Amino acid sequence: MIRVSPGLLFLAGFLILSFAYPRLDSSLIFGFIVADVILLVLGAYSIIRLGRRLVLEADKEAAEALGTASLTEVLRKLEVLREHDASRGNDWPEYGDHPSITKRIANLQNP
Protein backbone atom coordinates (compact mmCIF):
# COMPACT_ATOMS: atom_id res chain seq x y z
CA MET A 1 0.00 0.00 0.00
CA ILE A 2 2.90 2.33 0.71
CA ARG A 3 4.05 2.18 -2.91
CA VAL A 4 0.60 2.90 -4.32
CA SER A 5 -0.46 5.64 -1.89
CA PRO A 6 1.58 8.44 -3.53
CA GLY A 7 -0.19 7.72 -6.79
CA LEU A 8 -3.58 7.78 -5.08
CA LEU A 9 -2.77 11.06 -3.34
CA PHE A 10 -1.52 12.49 -6.63
CA LEU A 11 -4.78 11.53 -8.34
CA ALA A 12 -6.92 12.92 -5.52
CA GLY A 13 -4.98 16.18 -5.61
CA PHE A 14 -5.51 16.69 -9.31
CA LEU A 15 -9.17 15.79 -9.12
CA ILE A 16 -9.62 18.38 -6.39
CA LEU A 17 -7.58 20.86 -8.43
CA SER A 18 -9.75 20.30 -11.50
CA PHE A 19 -12.93 20.96 -9.50
CA ALA A 20 -11.51 23.94 -7.59
CA TYR A 21 -10.19 25.65 -10.72
CA PRO A 22 -12.50 24.62 -13.59
CA ARG A 23 -10.87 27.08 -16.01
CA LEU A 24 -7.59 25.17 -16.09
CA ASP A 25 -6.62 23.69 -19.42
CA SER A 26 -8.25 20.26 -19.70
CA SER A 27 -5.24 18.80 -21.51
CA LEU A 28 -3.08 19.66 -18.49
CA ILE A 29 -5.48 17.84 -16.16
CA PHE A 30 -5.67 14.91 -18.58
CA GLY A 31 -1.87 14.72 -18.70
CA PHE A 32 -1.66 14.69 -14.92
CA ILE A 33 -4.26 11.93 -14.70
CA VAL A 34 -2.41 9.83 -17.30
CA ALA A 35 0.83 10.35 -15.38
CA ASP A 36 -0.92 9.28 -12.20
CA VAL A 37 -2.31 6.11 -13.77
CA ILE A 38 1.22 5.26 -14.90
CA LEU A 39 2.47 5.83 -11.34
CA LEU A 40 -0.26 3.58 -9.95
CA VAL A 41 0.55 0.79 -12.40
CA LEU A 42 4.27 1.01 -11.67
CA GLY A 43 3.56 1.04 -7.92
CA ALA A 44 1.39 -2.05 -8.17
CA TYR A 45 4.03 -3.79 -10.28
CA SER A 46 6.74 -3.02 -7.74
CA ILE A 47 4.52 -4.38 -4.94
CA ILE A 48 4.11 -7.65 -6.83
CA ARG A 49 7.85 -7.91 -7.50
CA LEU A 50 8.68 -7.17 -3.86
CA GLY A 51 6.20 -9.77 -2.63
CA ARG A 52 7.67 -12.45 -4.89
CA ARG A 53 11.20 -11.62 -3.81
CA LEU A 54 10.23 -11.75 -0.13
CA VAL A 55 8.57 -15.16 -0.54
CA LEU A 56 11.70 -16.54 -2.23
CA GLU A 57 13.91 -15.08 0.51
CA ALA A 58 11.64 -16.58 3.17
CA ASP A 59 11.98 -19.95 1.45
CA LYS A 60 15.78 -19.64 1.61
CA GLU A 61 15.60 -18.85 5.35
CA ALA A 62 13.23 -21.76 5.95
CA ALA A 63 15.54 -24.07 4.00
CA GLU A 64 18.43 -23.04 6.25
CA ALA A 65 16.35 -23.79 9.35
CA LEU A 66 14.65 -27.01 8.19
CA GLY A 67 16.89 -28.25 5.41
CA THR A 68 16.42 -27.86 1.69
CA ALA A 69 15.24 -31.44 1.16
CA SER A 70 12.45 -31.27 3.74
CA LEU A 71 11.18 -27.88 2.53
CA THR A 72 11.25 -29.09 -1.08
CA GLU A 73 9.27 -32.16 -0.02
CA VAL A 74 6.68 -29.97 1.71
CA LEU A 75 6.33 -27.77 -1.38
CA ARG A 76 5.91 -30.85 -3.59
CA LYS A 77 3.20 -32.17 -1.26
CA LEU A 78 1.44 -28.81 -1.49
CA GLU A 79 1.58 -29.03 -5.27
CA VAL A 80 0.08 -32.54 -5.19
CA LEU A 81 -2.70 -31.32 -2.87
CA ARG A 82 -3.38 -28.37 -5.17
CA GLU A 83 -3.58 -30.64 -8.21
CA HIS A 84 -5.84 -33.07 -6.34
CA ASP A 85 -8.21 -30.26 -5.34
CA ALA A 86 -8.15 -28.87 -8.88
CA SER A 87 -9.17 -32.26 -10.29
CA ARG A 88 -12.19 -32.18 -7.96
CA GLY A 89 -13.10 -28.67 -9.11
CA ASN A 90 -11.74 -26.79 -6.08
CA ASP A 91 -9.09 -24.47 -7.45
CA TRP A 92 -6.78 -22.74 -5.01
CA PRO A 93 -6.61 -18.98 -5.36
CA GLU A 94 -3.61 -17.64 -7.24
CA TYR A 95 -1.88 -14.71 -5.63
CA GLY A 96 -0.10 -12.36 -7.99
CA ASP A 97 2.60 -11.54 -5.49
CA HIS A 98 3.52 -15.18 -4.83
CA PRO A 99 5.68 -17.22 -7.20
CA SER A 100 4.42 -20.62 -8.29
CA ILE A 101 5.43 -23.68 -6.30
CA THR A 102 7.61 -24.91 -9.18
CA LYS A 103 9.50 -21.59 -9.18
CA ARG A 104 9.92 -21.83 -5.41
CA ILE A 105 11.33 -25.35 -5.70
CA ALA A 106 13.66 -24.27 -8.53
CA ASN A 107 14.84 -21.34 -6.39
CA LEU A 108 15.71 -23.71 -3.55
CA GLN A 109 17.60 -26.10 -5.82
CA ASN A 110 19.66 -23.34 -7.46
CA PRO A 111 21.86 -21.64 -4.85
Secondary structure as GFF3:
##gff-version 3
##sequence-region A 1 111
A	DSSP	alpha_helix	5	20	.	.	.	ID=ss1
A	DSSP	alpha_helix	26	66	.	.	.	ID=ss2
A	DSSP	alpha_helix	68	87	.	.	.	ID=ss3
A	DSSP	alpha_helix	101	109	.	.	.	ID=ss4
###
